[in-house]
Amino acid sequence: MSDWSSPQSAKAQARPSLPQRAAAYFSIDLPWGKRQPALGRFLTGAAVSVIASLAACAVIVAVGTAIFPATAGYEHFRFLDYAKLTVPGVVAASLAWPMVTLLSSRALRLFAWLTVAVTVGGMAPDAWILLRGDSPDAVLVLVAMHLALAAVTFPALVFLAPQRHGPRASQG
């Protein structure tokens, strides 16, 4: 029988810390560039993400104003208004994908969680303008736009610019 009061027994039986469990869950093994997406595929995925996100927002605005006619002319539904926020946001999300692959050799799970967190956090301004008194119908359309950005950007990046499965071939 083991002696539970000895430091060696306590250390052997200790549960991993929360950071250790998170690192294991998200496969944080620091491959440092050995598993990043190919540059050409990454650029393609990022471009598709930006273009498809802008198109999705345009469709959502058109559908939203058809369903909620009172929202027609709403300031945040003008193309330049949402484009000036959509493009930098999608570019930042695109840049996050190869950054996450620097941390994990199986980055899909971590990137998915980050996508959810950023999408939910990105709705804070929507909540603010709702509390400020803007139309709930218009805010609902804005929320749909945020969800569409995640629904377009995540698959475009992870499928068009997949993480490499093995180490890069040596150059030279």
N, C-alpha and C positions, 0 to 999 in steps of 0.2 A: 504494500500500500504506500502511496506517495505521501510525503509530508507537505501539506498544503501551506504550512507557515514558512517554508523555505523560499528565499528569493528566486532560486532556480525554477521551482515548481510554478510559482506565480508568473514568471516570465514565459515559461513554456506554455502555460494555459491562457495567457492574456489574449484578449480579442484584438484584432487589428483596429487601429484608430480609424476615425471617420475619413481622414484624408487617404489612408491606405486603402480602405474599402472603396472609396470613390475612384482612386487611381486604378484599382483592379476592375471595377465595374466599367469604366470608360477606356480600359486598356491603355493607360498612359504609360507607354514604354519607351518614349523618346527615340523614334527611329531617325530623327534629324535629317530629313530630306531624302531618305532612301525609298520612301513610299509615296512621294508627292505625285499628283497628277502630271501628265505630260503638259508642257507649256502650251502647245498648240491646242490641245483639247481643253485646257483650262480657259484659254482666251475665247474659244468657241462657246463653251458653257457660260462664261460670263456675259458675252455678247447676246446669246440667246436669252439669258435671264433678264437682261435689261430690256430688250425689245419685247419679249413676251410679257413682261410685267407691265410695261406701258400699254400694250395692247389689251391685256386683261383689265386694267384699270379703266381704259376707255369703254370697253364693253360693259363693265359693271356700272359706270356712270350712265351710259345710255339706257341700260335696263332699269337701273334705280330711278332715273327721272321719268321713265315710262310708267313704272309702278307707282311712284310717288311724284305726281306732276308738280306739286307745290315746291319740290326741291329744285326744279329747273332754275338755272341761273345762280345756284348756290356757289359762293366764292371758291370753295375747295374742290369743286367739280370742274374748274377750268383746267385744261390740259397743262398749261405752264405752271399752274399752282401745284398740282400733284406731281408733275414731272420733276420739279426742282427738289422734291423730297424723295421721290421714288428712285431716281437715278443714283444719287449718292448712297442711299440705303442699300440698294441692290448691289452696287459696286462694293460697298463695305462687306456685305454678306458674301459676295464672291471671293473677296480677298481672305475672308475668314476660313474658307474651305481649305486652301493649301496650308494655312497656318495651323489648323487643327490636325492636318496630316503630319505636321512636324512633331506633334505631341503623341500621336497614337498610330500604331500600325493597323488598327481597326477603327478608323475615325468616324465611321458612319453613325454609330450610336451617340457619340459626343456631339457631332454636328446636328443630329436630329434634336437632341435636348436643347442645344443652343438656339436652334431655329424656333422651337416652341417658346423658350424664355424671351428671346428678342421680339417675337411676334406679340406675345402677351404684353411685354413692356412697351412695345410700340403703340399699343392702344391707349396708353395713358393720356396722350394729347386728345384722343377721341373722348375719353371720359371727361377731361377738363372742358372741352367745348360743349359737351352735353350739360355739364353743371353750370356753365356760363349762360346757358339758355338757348343754344342752337337746337334746331329741329331734331327730334329723336329719329325721324325717318332718314334725314341726311346723315346723321351719325351712324346709323345702321349701315348705310351704303359705304361709309368710310371704313367701318369694321370689316365689311365684306372685301374691300380693297386690300386691307392689311392681310387678311386670310389668303387672298389670291396671290399676293406677293410671295408668301411662304410656299403656297402650293405650286407655284411656278418655279421659283428660284431653287429650292431644295432639290427637286428631281433633275432639273437642268444641270446643276453642278455635279451631283453625285453620279448621274448616268452618262452625261456627255464628257465629264472629266473625272473618271473614276480614279480612286486611289490605286496606285501600283501595288501589285501583290508581292513583288520581290525586290531585292536591291537593284539599284540602277546599274546598267552596264557601264563598265569603266570607260572613260573617255580618253582618247589619246592614241 
